[in-house]
């Protein structure tokens, strides 16, 4: 084979692949006018008048949803919240070197954050429901997944904002990145005097904010936005230095926090794997587990048959198999002693009840889906019978009635088999004629019906 022809083929293949990716994945093709996008983002940055009141109402709705543990109410609050505006504005300002927009966005962001926390705090001060629900507790400990959601959601949000056909992406981004619930939870922490609640929730809010800003900055680079042009080079250099200083001050703490989140997530993952592997004893149940990366500790509470010390020693030795767990302190409480509190038992019972209830719901849903599919098949055959009889009469005027149904064919037992062991599904078509057509015509009708209803196993029954 000629090497030059091989090279030409490879070049053509490469060009074809490049054309394919440009056609389907090129982001600058449907980009909206830059000035229009920047103007729209600028308009959503400032909080005053109606937008500020909308934010306050959204915070009150989200706080109420967290208080009564209603996911639907929380989602509704996130949909009406204008909190994404200044965050997207900060990312755009960094991407185009617009120091004035950055200052305006940061000022609006701080105002919105402070007012949101004050509103949530006042709500939880007067609310008669002070027990933390699961929706509140879920906003006190950020994980690596929150970082990924904020980053990917922020990219999706900016690309949607800078596209001619924006679609319905922005509401989805507002829900996915979940900026409001952590702010409300921070207010709840202040209201009940819990520093842990406040710091955990504000930590999550800060991480989400930073990575949405990073995602927006990356979006401006991917979209090819032109940086702001300055008349004076000295002024341009000063603006770049200010922006770089702000980025460093913001990103360094968030980077440290993110590394800590990654380490915590990996530690907890290894700890849970270790617990499932090493503490799987018959007639013994783990009713409580507390894993702390900061303290390097794993506390377990067992109930049921008491596990012998020899078995516990072997279980503890298995911790050496997990590199991240080296040096961790393991505490195991069992036997129903004083440390087995009523709250722990209640928590375990509720957890089991929830899991069993969830399994039952899944089983019932599967049954409902099966019944719905069966019902749809009956309705399908009813529709097909009505459609096909009209076509069949045109081809064979002696045809009068057509009935199509689904059945199970069970064969009688033969030597060496059990009666009813061989079963198969088939479709039955019953046709009533004024006069029975010839065997050849019946064969044609059978093949026609098989093609029309898309089946291979058909039994044709004729009546007169």
Secondary structure, 3 states (H helix, E strand, C coil): CCHHHHHHHHHHHHHHHHHHHHHHHCCCCCECCHHHHHHHHHHCCCCCCHHHHHHHHHHHHHHHHHHHCCHHHHHHHHHHCCCHHHHHHHHHHHHHCCHHHHHHHHHHHHHHHHHHHHHHHHHHHHCCCCCCCHHHHCCCCCCHHHHHHHHHHHHHHHHHHCECCCCCHHHHHHHHHCHHHHHHHHHHHHHHCCHHHHHHHHHHHHHHHHHHHHHHHHHHHHHCCCCCCCCCHHHHHHHHHHHHHHHHHHHHHHHHHHHHHHHHHHHHHHHHHHHHHHCCCCCEEEEEEEEECCCCEEEEEEEECCCCHHHHHHHHHHHHHCHHHCCCEEEEECCCCCCCCHHHHHHHHHHHHHHHHHHHHHHHHHHHHHHHHHHHHHHHHHHHHHHHHHHHHHHCCCEEEEEEEEEEEECCCCCCCCCCCCEEEEEEEEEEECCCCCHHHHHHHHHHHHHHHCCCCEEEEEEC
